[in-house]
């Protein structure tokens, strides 16, 4: 593992952890509506959800487009490329 990198299982679970943390913060905000920290907990909950979903969507799009780019240069099986 290189310096400054996370282990793959931890890296892959980050979006789910952000969403779970956001859900917990929103639940705390809802159940403790009469406290001063209810508002900040709700805001942090929404931020956790947005961050988790944004990271998940960014990774999904990157993986889809990088797979497309890798396939572009390869010949179709059974068909020879023209030589010129």
Secondary structure as UniProt FT lines:
FT   TURN            3..4
FT   HELIX           8..31
FT   TURN            32..34
FT   TURN            36..37
FT   HELIX           38..72
FT   TURN            77..78
//
